[in-house]
């Protein structure tokens, strides 16, 4: 943890937060300094080996006479067979922080052979889900890219780094050092697919690339030429295929909802609106569980629903969340406008909506409410102070009633209830799942936030609490 200062609304406040680490490695090959690699400070041997492999300087472990990395001085000394070209012309790529390459390979010259069998859509979802579970650095503080190669049996190699191009170099290097053939394998990544990523994948014999985000136009062209199936926006039980769709066995594809792990036919909606006036800063971005507050809510929602949508009019603030971000269609009209937007943009018959400041969501309670969703237009639980509209299920049929209420100037969620079929899940029924009614607790003030943080600290480190009280 590091002491940082956050400026917001004329105030400069001190906080504790994690930072992403950068580590420069000066690379010497055959006595020549050829580059400085800016990377994450772990497993640097694989990074160096993969970088040299994908520049075409080595093709096997036998090509190395020496591969030594000194982390204390940030240097890598390598001796390889043969000589480097007399003149090396660096190419600055579009990688995070600007990647570097000396030889941007032509995918045309290295066409990937056709896959022996089509890839089931379920395989792509499972590999991406497994990558998400492994992405520990992202969970800690964001700003880290992750990538993995695998097949129908699961992930074979995975890597994380501040640069998406570095993740593929690391995988290439580890595969080289461990003598693992990547031809015909599938690549899943958290980052955008650009030309250098596509070209490096072609060099490795990768037959399919899938990303949580988008590819560039040049990467699409390169994958078309190389015979690589290129997929983007893998999330919410969907993806977009940009090249060679014939390689996907659509009829065999099933996402997690068909296995019962998620709730089918429902989109999770997180409302990130609100001025956080009592907190004096955006509470959704406060540090919590090694990340940002909203990340913990997003992770739990993504375990319950195939897709999670964030309703926000400031999407750049939440770029770290791998989900769709949609704006209010009626700006300035409060939470009712957020619900309306979530319903409008969802592709499912129902949504489950929560506020961005509810850290105690109870999965069992949510699943019980979900089981009742076809019985009414609104399934809403009752809490200590009455109905809880920001912890409720809404059907598509509510949209017109919401629109009518918004056009009349009403901002209260319950204002459209007379026009809808509403079923209340009583407080007594709620307590069978959540006796303390914590599901409906909001974090509105600094005191609420510090109480939450202290409670987590005691839960995770009870010995510290005992020591404090005994002192």
Residue pairs with C-beta under 8 A, 6 or more apart in sequence:
1 16
1 17
1 18
2 16
2 17
2 18
2 19
3 14
3 15
3 16
4 14
4 15
4 16
4 17
4 19
5 12
5 13
5 14
5 15
6 12
6 13
6 14
6 15
6 281
8 280
8 281
8 282
9 280
9 281
11 280
13 280
13 281
15 287
16 287
17 141
17 287
18 140
18 141
18 287
18 290
19 141
20 40
20 137
20 141
20 142
20 143
20 144
20 162
21 40
21 41
21 162
22 38
22 39
22 40
22 41
22 97
22 162
23 38
23 39
23 40
23 41
23 44
23 71
23 74
24 36
24 37
24 38
24 74
25 36
25 37
25 39
25 44
25 47
25 48
25 69
25 74
25 75
25 76
26 33
26 35
26 36
26 74
26 75
26 76
27 33
27 34
27 35
27 36
27 37
27 48
27 51
27 75
27 76
27 78
28 34
28 75
28 76
28 77
28 78
29 52
29 57
29 78
29 79
29 80
29 84
30 78
30 79
30 80
30 83
30 84
32 84
34 84
34 88
34 102
35 51
35 90
35 100
37 47
37 48
37 51
37 76
37 100
37 166
38 97
38 162
38 163
39 47
39 161
39 162
39 163
39 166
40 137
40 144
40 160
40 161
40 162
40 166
41 71
43 159
43 170
43 174
44 69
44 71
44 76
45 67
45 69
45 173
45 177
46 159
46 169
46 170
46 171
46 173
46 174
46 177
47 161
47 166
47 169
47 170
47 173
48 67
48 69
48 76
48 78
48 173
49 58
49 64
49 67
49 172
49 173
49 174
49 176
49 177
50 168
50 169
50 170
50 171
50 172
50 173
50 174
50 175
50 176
51 169
51 173
52 58
52 78
52 80
52 173
53 59
53 172
53 173
53 176
54 101
54 105
54 168
54 169
54 172
54 200
54 203
54 204
55 101
55 102
55 103
56 103
56 105
57 63
57 80
57 84
58 64
58 80
58 81
58 176
60 176
61 176
61 177
61 179
62 81
63 80
63 81
63 82
64 78
64 79
64 80
65 79
65 80
65 81
66 77
66 78
66 79
67 76
67 78
68 76
68 77
68 78
69 75
69 76
70 76
70 77
85 102
88 102
89 102
90 100
90 101
90 102
91 100
91 101
91 102
91 104
92 98
92 99
92 100
93 99
93 100
93 101
93 104
93 165
93 194
93 195
93 196
94 194
94 195
94 196
94 216
95 163
95 164
95 165
95 166
95 194
95 196
96 145
96 162
96 163
96 164
96 165
96 191
97 162
97 163
99 163
99 165
99 166
99 196
101 196
104 195
104 196
104 199
105 199
105 200
105 202
105 203
106 199
107 198
107 199
107 202
107 222
107 223
107 225
107 226
107 228
108 225
108 226
110 202
110 203
110 226
111 202
111 225
111 226
111 227
112 183
112 202
112 205
112 206
112 207
112 226
112 227
112 228
113 183
113 184
113 205
113 207
113 227
114 207
114 227
115 184
115 207
115 208
115 247
116 184
118 246
118 247
118 248
118 249
118 252
119 152
119 186
119 208
119 229
119 247
119 248
119 249
120 152
120 248
120 249
120 252
120 253
121 239
121 248
121 249
121 250
121 252
121 253
121 254
121 255
122 252
122 253
122 254
122 255
123 151
123 152
123 186
124 186
124 188
124 208
124 210
124 231
124 234
124 239
124 248
124 253
125 234
125 237
125 253
125 255
125 256
126 154
127 148
127 150
127 154
127 155
127 186
127 188
127 210
128 188
128 210
128 212
128 234
128 235
129 256
130 148
130 150
130 154
130 155
131 146
131 147
131 148
131 155
131 158
131 188
131 189
131 190
132 322
134 146
134 148
134 155
134 158
135 144
135 146
135 160
135 190
136 160
137 144
137 146
137 160
138 144
138 146
138 160
138 190
139 290
139 291
139 295
139 299
140 290
140 291
141 290
141 291
142 291
142 292
142 295
142 320
143 162
143 320
144 160
144 161
144 162
145 160
145 161
145 162
145 163
145 164
145 166
145 167
145 189
145 190
145 191
146 158
146 159
146 160
146 167
146 189
146 190
147 158
147 159
147 160
147 164
147 167
147 168
147 171
147 187
147 188
147 189
147 190
147 191
148 155
148 156
148 157
148 158
148 159
148 171
148 187
148 188
148 189
149 155
149 156
149 157
149 158
149 171
149 175
149 182
149 185
149 186
149 187
149 188
149 204
149 206
150 156
150 157
150 185
150 186
150 188
151 184
151 185
151 186
156 180
156 185
157 171
157 174
157 175
157 180
158 171
159 166
159 167
159 168
159 170
159 171
159 174
160 167
161 167
161 170
164 189
164 190
164 191
164 192
164 197
165 196
165 197
165 200
167 189
167 191
168 187
168 189
168 197
168 200
168 201
169 200
171 182
172 182
172 200
172 203
172 204
174 180
175 181
175 182
175 204
181 205
182 204
182 205
182 206
183 204
183 205
184 205
184 207
185 204
185 205
185 206
185 207
186 206
186 207
186 208
186 209
186 210
187 201
187 206
187 208
187 209
187 210
188 209
188 210
188 211
188 234
189 197
189 209
189 210
189 211
189 212
190 211
190 212
190 213
190 322
191 197
191 211
191 213
192 211
192 213
192 214
192 215
192 216
193 209
193 211
193 213
193 214
193 215
193 216
193 219
193 230
193 232
194 215
194 216
194 218
194 219
195 216
195 218
195 219
195 222
197 209
197 219
198 209
198 215
198 219
198 222
198 223
198 226
198 228
198 230
199 222
201 209
201 228
202 222
202 223
202 226
202 228
206 228
207 227
207 228
207 229
207 247
208 228
208 229
208 230
208 231
208 247
209 215
209 223
209 228
209 229
209 230
209 231
210 231
210 232
210 234
210 239
211 231
211 232
211 233
211 234
212 233
212 234
212 235
212 322
213 232
213 233
213 322
214 232
214 233
215 223
215 230
215 232
215 242
219 230
220 230
220 242
220 243
222 228
223 229
223 230
223 242
223 243
223 244
224 230
224 243
224 244
227 244
228 243
228 244
229 241
229 243
229 244
229 245
229 247
229 248
230 241
230 242
230 243
230 244
231 239
231 240
231 241
231 242
232 239
232 240
232 242
233 239
233 240
235 307
235 322
235 323
235 324
236 267
236 306
236 307
236 308
236 323
236 324
236 347
237 255
237 256
237 257
237 306
237 307
238 307
241 248
255 262
255 306
256 262
256 306
257 263
257 264
257 265
257 306
258 264
261 303
262 303
262 304
262 305
262 306
263 304
263 305
263 352
263 366
263 367
263 370
264 306
265 348
265 349
265 350
266 305
266 348
266 349
266 350
266 351
266 352
266 370
266 373
266 393
267 305
267 306
267 307
267 308
267 309
267 342
267 346
267 347
267 348
267 350
267 351
267 352
268 301
268 302
268 304
268 305
268 307
268 308
268 309
268 351
268 352
268 354
269 308
269 309
269 311
269 338
269 339
269 342
269 346
269 351
269 352
269 353
269 354
270 294
270 297
270 298
270 301
270 308
270 309
270 310
270 311
270 353
270 354
270 355
270 356
271 311
271 335
271 338
271 339
271 342
271 353
271 354
271 355
271 356
271 390
272 284
272 294
272 310
272 311
272 312
272 314
272 318
272 356
273 311
273 312
273 313
273 328
273 334
273 335
273 337
273 338
274 335
274 355
274 356
274 357
276 282
276 283
276 284
278 444
278 445
279 286
279 443
279 444
279 445
279 446
279 449
280 446
282 317
283 293
283 356
283 357
283 443
283 444
283 449
284 292
284 293
284 294
284 318
284 356
284 357
285 292
285 293
285 294
285 317
286 292
286 293
286 443
286 449
287 293
288 295
288 296
288 359
288 452
288 453
288 456
289 295
289 296
289 456
292 320
293 356
293 357
293 359
293 443
294 318
294 321
294 356
295 320
295 321
296 359
297 354
297 356
297 358
297 359
297 361
298 308
298 310
298 321
298 323
300 361
300 363
301 308
301 352
301 354
301 361
302 308
302 323
303 363
304 352
304 363
304 366
304 367
305 352
307 323
307 324
307 346
307 347
307 348
308 323
309 323
309 324
309 325
309 326
309 342
309 345
309 346
309 351
310 318
310 321
310 323
310 324
310 325
310 326
311 325
311 326
311 327
311 328
311 338
311 341
311 342
312 318
312 325
312 326
312 327
313 327
313 328
313 331
315 325
315 327
318 325
324 345
326 341
326 342
326 344
326 345
327 341
328 337
328 338
328 340
328 341
329 337
329 340
329 341
329 344
330 337
330 340
330 341
330 406
331 337
333 406
333 411
334 411
335 355
335 389
335 390
335 411
335 413
336 402
336 405
336 406
336 410
336 411
336 412
336 413
336 415
336 416
337 406
337 411
338 353
339 351
339 353
339 389
339 394
339 402
339 413
340 399
340 402
340 403
340 406
342 351
342 353
342 394
343 351
343 394
343 396
343 398
343 399
343 402
344 399
346 396
349 395
349 396
350 373
350 393
350 394
350 395
350 396
351 393
351 394
352 366
352 369
352 370
352 392
352 393
353 390
353 391
353 392
353 393
353 394
354 361
354 390
354 391
355 390
355 442
357 442
357 443
357 444
358 390
358 391
358 439
358 440
358 441
358 442
358 443
359 441
359 443
359 452
360 438
360 439
360 441
361 391
361 439
362 433
362 434
362 438
362 439
364 433
365 381
365 430
365 433
365 434
365 439
368 425
368 433
369 379
369 381
369 392
369 393
369 425
370 379
370 393
372 379
372 393
372 423
372 425
373 379
373 393
373 395
375 423
376 395
376 420
376 421
376 422
376 423
377 394
377 395
377 397
377 398
377 420
377 421
377 422
378 392
378 393
378 394
378 395
378 398
378 417
378 420
378 421
378 422
378 423
379 392
379 393
379 423
379 425
380 387
380 388
380 389
380 391
380 392
380 393
380 422
380 423
380 424
380 425
381 387
381 388
381 391
381 392
381 424
381 425
381 427
381 429
381 430
381 439
381 440
382 388
382 424
382 425
382 426
382 427
382 430
383 391
383 427
383 430
383 437
383 439
383 440
384 427
384 437
384 440
387 414
387 424
388 439
388 440
389 413
389 414
390 413
391 439
391 440
397 420
398 416
398 420
401 416
401 419
401 420
402 416
404 416
404 419
405 415
405 416
405 419
408 415
410 416
427 437
430 437
430 439
431 437
442 448
443 449
443 452
457 464
457 465
458 464
458 465
